[in-house]
């Protein structure tokens, strides 16, 4: 009886968690990108324009795969695990990413612009999480992507998350080139911080 109850409750809780993050991130990004207000008073910077539509497709696909996986596991989605524990770990990574993403957005303020339509920021943010990591928004977006991939257990979701990682690395490479040109102090900042993962990268 208890096992049957858990079998019903767990997919409901996981689905609610994913839907909550989906709605919150959708509203947040829509508000930040409305009418390209992030470009007001800034000059255009090199960007990964090819990721404009693809980013949305990858994000929505991973969300959809995760939701489907909690209730039904078709062989088409190529599952690499069937573990409830790993699903729970994935949901935890998803929420860690979401919560810290909001914090990073708040710290960055008006300096934000998306990687597919980048603009030079007004200034370099070096406080809070930015004191240690230069690109925390990318990092925590990856937390969300890989959290979904792990919670779903689908190789397709894992492939989509890794595709997003490739574009993020490209965007980081571009930013690390043009930011020192506009902000000479960026070189000193770069010596005291990490691009994405402390002590690793």
C-alpha positions in Angstrom: 0.0 0.0 0.0 2.8 2.5 1.0 4.8 1.5 -2.1 1.8 2.1 -4.4 1.2 5.4 -2.7 4.8 6.5 -3.2 4.6 5.4 -6.8 1.8 7.9 -7.3 3.1 10.7 -5.1 6.7 10.9 -6.4 5.8 11.6 -10.0 3.3 14.3 -8.9 5.9 16.0 -6.7 8.6 15.8 -9.4 6.2 17.1 -12.0 5.2 20.0 -9.8 8.9 20.9 -9.2 9.7 20.9 -12.9 6.6 22.9 -13.8 7.4 25.5 -11.1 10.9 26.0 -12.4 9.7 26.1 -16.0 7.1 28.8 -15.3 9.5 30.9 -13.1 12.3 30.8 -15.6 10.0 31.5 -18.5 8.5 34.6 -16.8 11.9 35.8 -15.7 13.6 35.5 -19.1 10.6 37.0 -20.9 10.6 40.0 -18.6 14.4 40.5 -19.0 14.3 40.1 -22.8 11.1 42.1 -23.5 11.7 44.6 -26.3 15.5 44.0 -26.0 15.6 46.4 -23.1 18.8 44.7 -22.0 20.6 46.6 -24.8 19.5 50.0 -23.8 22.5 52.4 -23.5 25.0 49.6 -24.4 27.0 48.8 -27.5 26.7 45.5 -29.4 29.2 42.8 -28.5 30.2 39.5 -30.3 27.5 36.9 -29.6 26.5 33.3 -30.4 23.5 34.3 -32.6 22.9 30.8 -33.8 21.7 29.8 -30.3 18.7 32.2 -30.4 16.1 29.6 -31.3 18.1 26.6 -30.4 18.3 27.6 -26.7 14.5 27.7 -26.4 14.2 24.3 -28.2 16.7 22.6 -26.0 15.3 24.0 -22.8 11.7 23.1 -23.6 12.7 19.7 -24.9 14.5 18.8 -21.7 11.5 20.0 -19.6 9.1 18.0 -21.7 11.3 14.8 -21.6 11.6 15.1 -17.8 7.8 15.5 -17.4 7.2 12.5 -19.7 9.8 10.4 -17.9 8.1 10.8 -14.5 5.0 9.0 -15.8 6.0 7.0 -18.8 9.3 5.6 -20.0 9.1 5.0 -23.8 12.2 3.3 -25.2 12.4 6.1 -27.8 13.9 8.4 -25.1 16.9 6.0 -24.6 17.0 5.8 -20.8 20.4 5.3 -19.1 18.9 4.8 -15.6 15.6 3.9 -13.9 16.6 5.1 -10.4 14.3 7.2 -8.2 17.3 8.2 -6.2 19.0 9.7 -9.3 15.7 11.4 -10.2 15.7 13.0 -6.8 19.3 14.1 -7.2 18.5 15.6 -10.5 15.6 17.5 -9.0 17.9 18.8 -6.3 20.5 20.0 -8.9 17.6 21.6 -10.8 16.5 23.6 -7.8 20.1 24.5 -6.8 20.6 25.9 -10.3 17.3 27.8 -10.3 17.8 29.4 -6.9 21.4 30.5 -7.6 20.4 31.6 -11.1 18.0 34.1 -9.6 20.7 35.3 -7.2 23.2 35.8 -10.1 20.6 37.7 -12.1 20.0 40.0 -9.2 23.7 40.6 -8.7 24.3 41.3 -12.4 21.4 43.7 -12.7 21.3 45.9 -15.8 24.5 44.4 -17.1 22.7 41.3 -18.3 22.3 40.4 -21.9 21.7 36.9 -23.5 24.6 35.1 -25.1 22.8 35.0 -28.5 22.4 38.8 -28.5 25.2 40.1 -26.3 25.9 43.7 -25.4 28.9 45.2 -23.5 27.9 45.7 -19.9 28.0 49.0 -18.1 30.5 47.7 -15.6 32.2 44.5 -14.4 30.4 42.8 -11.5 32.8 41.4 -9.0 30.6 41.1 -5.9 28.7 38.2 -4.4 29.0 35.0 -6.5 30.8 37.1 -9.2 33.8 37.4 -6.8 34.6 33.8 -7.4 32.9 32.9 -10.7 32.9 35.2 -13.8 30.0 33.5 -15.6 27.6 32.2 -12.9 24.5 32.6 -15.0 25.9 30.2 -17.5 26.9 27.8 -14.7 23.5 27.7 -13.0 21.7 27.4 -16.4 23.8 24.3 -16.9 22.8 23.1 -13.4 19.1 23.4 -14.6 19.9 21.6 -17.9 21.8 18.7 -16.3 19.4 18.5 -13.4 16.6 17.9 -15.9 18.8 15.4 -17.8 19.6 13.4 -14.6 16.1 13.5 -13.3 14.7 12.3 -16.6 17.3 9.6 -17.1 17.1 10.1 -20.9 20.2 10.1 -23.1 18.5 12.6 -25.4 18.1 15.0 -22.5 21.8 14.5 -21.6 22.7 15.2 -25.3 20.6 18.4 -25.3 22.2 19.6 -22.1 25.7 18.9 -23.5 24.8 20.8 -26.7 23.9 23.8 -24.5 27.3 23.4 -22.8 29.1 23.7 -26.1 27.4 27.0 -26.9 28.0 28.2 -23.3 31.7 27.5 -23.7 31.7 29.4 -27.0 30.0 32.4 -25.4 32.5 32.4 -22.5 35.4 32.3 -25.0 34.0 35.4 -26.8 33.4 37.3 -23.5 36.8 36.5 -22.3 38.2 38.2 -25.4 36.1 41.3 -25.6 35.6 42.2 -22.0 39.3 42.9 -21.3 39.4 45.2 -24.3 36.6 47.4 -22.9 37.5 47.0 -19.2 41.3 46.9 -18.5 40.6 45.9 -14.9 39.1 42.6 -16.2 42.5 41.0 -16.5 43.2 41.5 -12.8 39.7 40.2 -12.0 40.3 37.2 -14.1 43.4 36.3 -12.1 41.4 36.2 -8.9 38.4 34.2 -10.2 37.3 31.3 -12.3 35.4 31.2 -15.5 32.8 28.6 -14.5 34.0 26.1 -11.9 36.3 27.1 -8.9 39.7 25.5 -9.0 38.9 23.7 -12.2 37.9 26.1 -15.0 
